[in-house]
Amino acid sequence: MKFKHLLIIITTVIFTNNIHAQEITMFPGFWSTKYYQDDSQISKQQVESLMLKDSEANQLWQKSKQHMTIGWIAFGAEVGFLFWQLNKASNNESQTVPLIGVLGSAGVATGFSLSANNLKKKSILKYNSNADTGSLNFGPTYNGLGLVLSF
């Protein structure tokens, strides 16, 4: 009878050798970023709800959203400066100040957008590293062989 129990336990350990959470990956596309949890595609809202479970990853995710908001505001300012420059060009006036505004706001928009994507990647990596907390293995324990949960 003990042999059957031992055989069942060993079989169970072999099939559940490693216990891991499902990892999130992101693939930037032309129009939007696609998120996957293992092999199935998930929405951005689902990723945000998963990030809420991990405080470190959520903090990076929120900072990414703030940087993207600043990037969009700077892009709006860039469009405004561009219209101002085109208006001055049609009136044959000096275009120096609007040009400086276009270039400056373009730099800010690009910088904050790249920073937002970088923070988003860091957030997902932090979530994945914190979710991968342990594994269940059959191996030596303090007093013989058995199931070992390692972190």
Residue frames as a rotation matrix with the C-alpha (Angstrom) as fourth column:
MET 1
0.562 0.827 0.000 0.00
0.827 -0.562 0.000 0.00
0.000 0.000 -1.000 0.00
LYS 2
0.443 -0.477 -0.759 2.84
0.136 -0.801 0.583 2.41
-0.886 -0.362 -0.290 0.83
PHE 3
-0.598 -0.696 0.398 4.42
0.468 0.100 0.878 1.64
-0.651 0.711 0.266 -2.52
LYS 4
-0.036 0.681 0.731 1.25
0.981 -0.115 0.155 2.75
0.190 0.723 -0.664 -4.36
HIS 5
0.837 0.334 -0.433 1.16
0.457 -0.861 0.220 6.03
-0.299 -0.383 -0.874 -2.41
LEU 6
0.015 -0.923 -0.383 4.83
0.109 -0.380 0.919 6.62
-0.994 -0.056 0.095 -3.12
LEU 7
-0.590 -0.190 0.785 4.28
0.747 0.240 0.620 5.89
-0.306 0.952 0.000 -6.81
ILE 8
0.437 0.824 0.360 1.34
0.882 -0.472 0.008 8.33
0.177 0.314 -0.933 -6.96
ILE 9
0.730 -0.218 -0.648 3.37
0.195 -0.842 0.503 11.04
-0.655 -0.494 -0.572 -5.23
ILE 10
-0.366 -0.929 0.049 6.35
0.261 -0.052 0.964 10.56
-0.893 0.365 0.261 -7.54
THR 11
-0.350 0.322 0.880 4.10
0.937 0.106 0.334 10.64
0.014 0.941 -0.339 -10.61
THR 12
0.736 0.670 -0.096 2.43
0.676 -0.734 0.059 13.81
-0.031 -0.109 -0.994 -9.36
VAL 13
0.405 -0.675 -0.616 5.78
0.088 -0.642 0.761 15.48
-0.910 -0.363 -0.201 -8.72
ILE 14
-0.552 -0.631 0.545 7.05
0.581 0.178 0.794 14.58
-0.598 0.755 0.268 -12.17
PHE 15
-0.108 0.592 0.798 4.03
0.946 -0.184 0.265 16.13
0.304 0.784 -0.540 -13.88
THR 16
0.903 0.364 0.227 4.00
0.273 -0.896 0.351 19.21
0.331 -0.255 -0.908 -11.64
ASN 17
0.156 -0.957 -0.245 7.76
0.959 0.207 -0.195 19.66
0.237 -0.204 0.950 -11.55
ASN 18
-0.888 -0.451 -0.091 7.72
0.460 -0.871 -0.171 23.44
-0.002 -0.194 0.981 -11.74
ILE 19
0.263 0.949 -0.175 4.95
0.944 -0.290 -0.155 25.75
-0.198 -0.125 -0.972 -10.65
HIS 20
-0.838 -0.536 -0.102 5.20
0.489 -0.820 0.296 29.07
-0.243 0.198 0.950 -12.45
ALA 21
0.096 0.831 -0.547 2.83
0.154 -0.556 -0.817 31.94
-0.983 -0.006 -0.182 -13.03
GLN 22
0.430 0.119 0.895 1.93
0.889 0.117 -0.443 32.80
-0.157 0.986 -0.055 -16.57
GLU 23
-0.476 -0.730 -0.490 4.30
0.575 -0.680 0.454 35.39
-0.665 -0.066 0.744 -17.95
ILE 24
0.734 0.637 -0.238 3.23
0.289 -0.609 -0.739 38.54
-0.615 0.473 -0.631 -19.75
THR 25
-0.474 -0.830 0.295 4.97
0.712 -0.164 0.683 39.60
-0.518 0.533 0.669 -22.94
MET 26
0.506 0.605 -0.614 4.44
0.073 -0.740 -0.669 42.69
-0.859 0.293 -0.419 -25.07
PHE 27
-0.332 -0.525 0.784 5.03
0.867 0.159 0.473 43.19
-0.373 0.836 0.402 -28.76
PRO 28
-0.223 0.239 -0.945 4.99
-0.104 -0.970 -0.221 46.76
-0.969 0.049 0.241 -30.03
GLY 29
0.008 0.314 0.950 3.08
0.923 0.362 -0.127 47.11
-0.384 0.878 -0.287 -33.27
PHE 30
-0.684 -0.254 0.683 2.61
0.602 -0.726 0.332 49.92
0.412 0.638 0.650 -35.73
TRP 31
-0.087 0.761 0.643 -0.70
-0.086 -0.649 0.756 51.14
0.992 0.010 0.122 -34.28
SER 32
0.584 0.308 0.751 -0.69
-0.755 -0.132 0.642 49.66
0.297 -0.942 0.156 -30.79
THR 33
-0.604 -0.774 0.189 1.10
-0.777 0.520 -0.356 47.28
0.178 -0.362 -0.915 -28.46
LYS 34
0.394 0.685 -0.612 -0.13
-0.455 0.724 0.518 43.70
0.798 0.074 0.597 -28.24
TYR 35
-0.288 -0.410 0.866 0.03
-0.957 0.149 -0.248 41.89
-0.027 -0.900 -0.435 -24.91
TYR 36
0.204 0.279 -0.938 0.18
-0.355 0.914 0.195 38.13
0.912 0.293 0.286 -24.43
GLN 37
0.129 -0.155 0.979 -0.10
-0.948 0.271 0.168 35.96
-0.291 -0.950 -0.112 -21.37
ASP 38
-0.205 -0.418 0.885 1.81
0.034 0.901 0.433 32.86
-0.978 0.119 -0.170 -22.39
ASP 39
-0.868 -0.200 0.455 0.30
0.423 0.184 0.887 32.14
-0.261 0.962 -0.075 -25.83
SER 40
0.054 0.956 0.289 -3.06
0.993 -0.081 0.083 33.93
0.103 0.282 -0.954 -25.62
GLN 41
-0.638 -0.251 0.728 -3.55
0.350 -0.937 -0.015 37.60
0.685 0.245 0.686 -26.42
ILE 42
-0.025 0.608 -0.794 -4.95
0.982 -0.134 -0.133 39.79
-0.188 -0.782 -0.594 -23.62
SER 43
0.558 0.329 0.761 -6.15
0.528 -0.849 -0.020 43.39
0.640 0.413 -0.648 -23.59
LYS 44
-0.430 -0.725 0.538 -4.41
0.076 -0.623 -0.778 46.37
0.900 -0.293 0.323 -22.05
GLN 45
0.197 0.593 0.781 -7.10
-0.803 -0.359 0.475 46.52
0.562 -0.721 0.406 -19.35
GLN 46
0.932 0.100 -0.349 -6.34
0.062 0.904 0.422 42.93
0.358 -0.415 0.837 -18.36
VAL 47
0.008 -0.994 -0.107 -2.64
0.625 0.088 -0.775 43.80
0.780 -0.061 0.623 -18.12
GLU 48
-0.359 -0.095 0.928 -3.47
-0.426 -0.868 -0.254 46.79
0.830 -0.487 0.271 -15.92
SER 49
0.662 0.652 0.369 -5.56
-0.645 0.245 0.724 44.59
0.382 -0.718 0.582 -13.61
LEU 50
0.714 -0.496 -0.494 -2.67
0.524 0.846 -0.092 42.12
0.463 -0.193 0.865 -13.37
MET 51
-0.276 -0.863 0.423 -0.27
0.313 -0.497 -0.809 44.96
0.909 -0.091 0.407 -12.56
LEU 52
0.226 0.447 0.865 -2.48
-0.661 -0.582 0.473 45.98
0.716 -0.679 0.164 -9.64
LYS 53
0.933 0.150 -0.328 -1.58
0.079 0.803 0.591 42.68
0.352 -0.577 0.737 -7.94
ASP 54
0.195 -0.942 -0.273 2.12
0.975 0.217 -0.055 43.62
0.111 -0.255 0.960 -7.72
SER 55
0.772 0.208 -0.601 2.89
0.403 -0.891 0.209 46.96
-0.492 -0.404 -0.771 -6.06
GLU 56
-0.194 -0.918 -0.345 6.35
0.105 -0.369 0.923 47.42
-0.975 0.143 0.168 -7.63
ALA 57
-0.700 -0.014 0.714 5.12
0.695 0.217 0.685 46.62
-0.164 0.976 -0.142 -11.14
ASN 58
0.374 0.916 0.145 2.04
0.926 -0.378 -0.001 48.80
0.054 0.135 -0.989 -10.63
GLN 59
0.454 -0.278 -0.846 4.19
0.247 -0.873 0.420 51.75
-0.856 -0.400 -0.328 -9.56
LEU 60
-0.675 -0.737 -0.016 6.27
0.136 -0.146 0.980 51.46
-0.725 0.660 0.199 -12.76
TRP 61
-0.425 0.607 0.672 3.09
0.904 0.252 0.345 51.01
0.040 0.754 -0.656 -14.84
GLN 62
0.620 0.690 -0.374 1.52
0.727 -0.684 -0.058 54.18
-0.296 -0.236 -0.926 -13.39
LYS 63
0.049 -0.695 -0.718 4.74
0.008 -0.718 0.696 56.13
-0.999 -0.040 -0.029 -14.00
SER 64
-0.786 -0.286 0.549 4.67
0.491 0.251 0.834 54.88
-0.376 0.925 -0.057 -17.60
LYS 65
0.110 0.916 0.386 1.12
0.990 -0.135 0.039 56.18
0.088 0.378 -0.922 -18.00
GLN 66
0.616 0.059 -0.786 2.18
0.350 -0.914 0.205 59.57
-0.706 -0.401 -0.583 -16.61
HIS 67
-0.440 -0.858 -0.266 5.09
0.031 -0.310 0.950 59.79
-0.898 0.409 0.163 -19.02
MET 68
-0.626 0.274 0.730 2.85
0.778 0.279 0.563 58.90
-0.049 0.920 -0.388 -21.95
THR 69
0.520 0.836 -0.172 0.38
0.833 -0.542 -0.113 61.62
-0.188 -0.084 -0.979 -20.91
ILE 70
0.285 -0.516 -0.808 3.20
0.006 -0.842 0.540 64.17
-0.959 -0.159 -0.237 -20.83
GLY 71
-0.734 -0.579 0.355 4.31
0.302 0.190 0.934 62.92
-0.609 0.793 0.036 -24.25
TRP 72
-0.153 0.765 0.625 0.81
0.985 0.066 0.160 63.42
0.081 0.640 -0.764 -25.72
ILE 73
0.704 0.369 -0.608 0.59
0.486 -0.874 0.032 66.92
-0.519 -0.318 -0.794 -24.22
ALA 74
-0.166 -0.852 -0.497 3.97
-0.082 -0.490 0.868 67.79
-0.983 0.185 0.011 -25.73
PHE 75
-0.697 -0.013 0.717 2.79
0.663 0.368 0.652 66.40
-0.273 0.930 -0.248 -29.08
GLY 76
0.407 0.904 0.133 -0.27
0.911 -0.391 -0.134 68.65
-0.069 0.176 -0.982 -28.89
ALA 77
0.523 -0.312 -0.793 2.01
0.064 -0.913 0.402 71.61
-0.850 -0.261 -0.458 -28.19
GLU 78
-0.589 -0.782 0.203 4.15
0.222 0.085 0.971 70.60
-0.777 0.617 0.124 -31.16
VAL 79
-0.261 0.592 0.762 1.10
0.965 0.136 0.225 70.66
0.030 0.794 -0.607 -33.45
GLY 80
0.733 0.547 -0.405 0.15
0.595 -0.804 -0.008 74.08
-0.329 -0.235 -0.914 -32.06
PHE 81
0.098 -0.794 -0.600 3.64
-0.072 -0.606 0.792 75.46
-0.993 -0.034 -0.116 -32.65
LEU 82
-0.663 -0.331 0.671 3.60
0.572 0.354 0.740 73.99
-0.483 0.875 -0.045 -36.17
PHE 83
0.262 0.834 0.485 0.34
0.962 -0.267 -0.060 75.79
0.080 0.482 -0.873 -37.02
TRP 84
0.728 -0.066 -0.682 1.75
0.216 -0.923 0.319 79.00
-0.651 -0.379 -0.658 -35.56
GLN 85
-0.342 -0.934 -0.101 4.89
0.076 -0.135 0.988 78.60
-0.936 0.331 0.117 -37.67
LEU 86
-0.493 0.221 0.842 2.87
0.859 0.280 0.429 77.94
-0.141 0.934 -0.328 -40.84
ASN 87
0.650 0.756 -0.074 0.74
0.748 -0.655 -0.107 81.01
-0.129 0.014 -0.992 -40.09
LYS 88
0.441 -0.570 -0.694 3.85
-0.055 -0.788 0.613 83.16
-0.896 -0.232 -0.379 -39.67
ALA 89
-0.586 -0.682 0.438 5.31
0.371 0.255 0.893 81.70
-0.721 0.685 0.103 -42.88
SER 90
-0.056 0.646 0.762 2.22
0.998 0.012 0.063 82.63
0.031 0.763 -0.645 -44.87
ASN 91
0.910 0.374 -0.176 2.45
0.394 -0.914 0.096 86.20
-0.125 -0.156 -0.980 -43.52
ASN 92
0.381 -0.866 0.324 6.19
0.429 -0.145 -0.892 86.43
0.819 0.479 0.316 -44.30
GLU 93
0.732 -0.144 0.666 7.07
-0.613 -0.567 0.551 86.98
0.298 -0.811 -0.503 -40.62
SER 94
-0.375 -0.921 0.105 9.97
-0.840 0.289 -0.460 85.62
0.393 -0.260 -0.882 -38.56
GLN 95
0.598 0.606 -0.525 9.55
-0.408 0.794 0.451 81.91
0.690 -0.055 0.722 -37.81
THR 96
-0.414 -0.906 -0.082 12.34
-0.368 0.249 -0.896 81.53
0.832 -0.341 -0.437 -35.24
VAL 97
-0.579 0.219 0.785 10.25
-0.804 0.009 -0.595 81.31
-0.138 -0.976 0.171 -32.07
PRO 98
0.555 0.827 0.091 7.68
-0.798 0.561 -0.220 78.83
-0.233 0.050 0.971 -33.48
LEU 99
0.433 -0.477 -0.765 10.49
-0.389 0.667 -0.636 76.72
0.813 0.573 0.103 -34.94
ILE 100
-0.687 -0.671 0.281 12.19
-0.503 0.159 -0.850 76.53
0.525 -0.725 -0.446 -31.54
GLY 101
-0.190 0.719 0.669 8.82
-0.901 0.143 -0.410 75.57
-0.391 -0.680 0.620 -30.04
VAL 102
0.723 0.442 -0.531 8.29
-0.650 0.695 -0.307 72.83
0.233 0.567 0.790 -32.64
LEU 103
0.040 -0.807 -0.590 11.75
-0.266 0.560 -0.785 71.37
0.963 0.188 -0.192 -32.13
GLY 104
-0.726 -0.330 0.603 11.61
-0.628 -0.037 -0.777 71.62
0.279 -0.943 -0.180 -28.33
SER 105
0.079 0.843 0.532 8.18
-0.895 0.296 -0.335 70.08
-0.439 -0.450 0.777 -27.98
ALA 106
0.654 0.081 -0.752 9.12
-0.542 0.743 -0.392 67.34
0.528 0.664 0.530 -30.48
GLY 107
-0.407 -0.885 -0.226 12.13
-0.342 0.378 -0.860 66.48
0.847 -0.273 -0.457 -28.33
VAL 108
-0.635 0.245 0.733 10.03
-0.753 0.017 -0.658 66.38
-0.173 -0.969 0.174 -25.17
ALA 109
0.458 0.887 -0.061 7.30
-0.868 0.431 -0.248 64.29
-0.194 0.166 0.967 -26.84
THR 110
0.425 -0.374 -0.824 9.81
-0.397 0.741 -0.541 61.80
0.813 0.557 0.167 -28.23
GLY 111
-0.631 -0.759 0.158 11.74
-0.436 0.178 -0.882 61.55
0.642 -0.626 -0.443 -24.98
PHE 112
-0.460 0.512 0.726 8.71
-0.810 0.093 -0.579 60.97
-0.364 -0.854 0.372 -22.80
SER 113
0.618 0.683 -0.388 7.18
-0.784 0.575 -0.236 58.47
0.062 0.450 0.891 -25.24
LEU 114
0.099 -0.678 -0.728 10.37
-0.282 0.683 -0.674 56.42
0.954 0.272 -0.124 -25.31
SER 115
-0.795 -0.370 0.480 10.59
-0.525 0.025 -0.851 56.64
0.303 -0.929 -0.214 -21.52
ALA 116
0.054 0.906 0.419 6.98
-0.952 0.173 -0.252 55.46
-0.301 -0.386 0.872 -21.20
ASN 117
0.683 0.163 -0.712 7.68
-0.504 0.811 -0.297 52.40
0.529 0.561 0.636 -23.36
ASN 118
-0.355 -0.892 -0.282 10.83
-0.245 0.379 -0.892 51.65
0.902 -0.247 -0.353 -21.38
LEU 119
-0.682 0.164 0.713 8.94
-0.730 -0.076 -0.680 51.90
-0.057 -0.984 0.171 -18.08
LYS 120
0.458 0.884 -0.090 6.19
-0.888 0.450 -0.098 49.66
-0.046 0.125 0.991 -19.47
LYS 121
0.359 -0.423 -0.832 8.78
-0.259 0.812 -0.524 47.00
0.897 0.403 0.182 -20.33
LYS 122
-0.724 -0.662 0.195 10.37
-0.329 0.082 -0.941 47.30
0.607 -0.745 -0.277 -16.89
SER 123
-0.239 0.738 0.631 6.95
-0.956 -0.065 -0.287 46.96
-0.171 -0.672 0.721 -15.29
ILE 124
0.719 0.519 -0.462 6.20
-0.626 0.772 -0.108 43.75
0.301 0.367 0.880 -17.15
LEU 125
-0.030 -0.813 -0.582 9.64
-0.105 0.582 -0.807 42.35
0.994 0.037 -0.103 -16.37
LYS 126
-0.756 -0.203 0.623 9.17
-0.599 -0.169 -0.783 43.19
0.264 -0.965 0.006 -12.68
TYR 127
0.248 0.924 0.290 5.74
-0.957 0.281 -0.074 41.51
-0.150 -0.259 0.954 -12.70
ASN 128
0.651 -0.022 -0.759 7.17
-0.364 0.868 -0.338 38.41
0.666 0.496 0.557 -14.36
SER 129
-0.406 -0.884 -0.232 10.11
-0.134 0.309 -0.942 38.18
0.904 -0.351 -0.244 -11.95
ASN 130
-0.679 0.202 0.706 7.90
-0.734 -0.172 -0.657 38.64
-0.011 -0.964 0.265 -8.89
ALA 131
0.435 0.899 -0.051 5.28
-0.900 0.434 -0.034 36.18
-0.009 0.061 0.998 -10.15
ASP 132
0.412 -0.388 -0.825 7.91
-0.156 0.861 -0.483 33.48
0.898 0.327 0.294 -10.65
THR 133
0.403 -0.156 0.902 8.14
-0.867 -0.379 0.323 32.84
0.291 -0.912 -0.288 -6.92
GLY 134
-0.168 -0.490 0.855 8.91
-0.783 0.593 0.186 29.19
-0.598 -0.639 -0.484 -6.51
SER 135
-0.089 0.114 -0.990 9.06
-0.760 0.635 0.141 25.67
0.644 0.764 0.030 -7.77
LEU 136
0.502 0.323 0.802 7.96
-0.754 0.618 0.223 22.33
-0.424 -0.717 0.554 -6.41
ASN 137
0.021 -0.607 -0.794 10.51
-0.773 0.494 -0.398 19.57
0.634 0.623 -0.459 -6.84
PHE 138
0.988 0.120 -0.094 11.13
-0.047 0.826 0.562 16.07
0.145 -0.551 0.822 -5.58
GLY 139
0.195 -0.980 0.028 14.46
-0.128 -0.054 -0.990 16.05
0.972 0.189 -0.136 -3.85
PRO 140
-0.369 -0.441 -0.818 16.40
0.708 0.437 -0.555 15.87
0.602 -0.784 0.151 -0.60
THR 141
0.602 0.528 0.599 14.90
-0.101 -0.693 0.713 17.45
0.792 -0.490 -0.364 2.51
TYR 142
0.032 -0.605 0.795 16.30
-0.928 -0.314 -0.202 17.81
0.372 -0.731 -0.571 6.03
ASN 143
-0.248 -0.080 0.965 15.25
-0.683 0.721 -0.116 14.29
-0.687 -0.688 -0.234 6.96
GLY 144
-0.256 0.068 0.964 15.22
0.400 0.916 0.041 12.31
-0.880 0.396 -0.262 3.70
LEU 145
-0.957 0.018 0.288 13.55
0.276 -0.240 0.931 12.62
0.086 0.971 0.225 0.31
GLY 146
-0.152 0.959 -0.238 10.34
0.764 -0.039 -0.644 14.48
-0.627 -0.280 -0.727 -0.33
LEU 147
0.444 0.400 0.802 8.63
0.813 -0.555 -0.173 17.41
0.376 0.729 -0.572 -1.94
VAL 148
-0.377 -0.656 -0.654 10.73
0.787 -0.599 0.147 20.56
-0.488 -0.460 0.742 -1.81
LEU 149
0.742 0.567 0.357 9.22
0.664 -0.693 -0.281 24.01
0.089 0.446 -0.891 -2.40
SER 150
-0.274 -0.924 -0.268 12.05
0.892 -0.348 0.288 26.34
-0.359 -0.161 0.919 -3.36
PHE 151
0.806 0.516 -0.291 11.95
0.421 -0.844 -0.332 30.10
-0.417 0.145 -0.897 -3.76
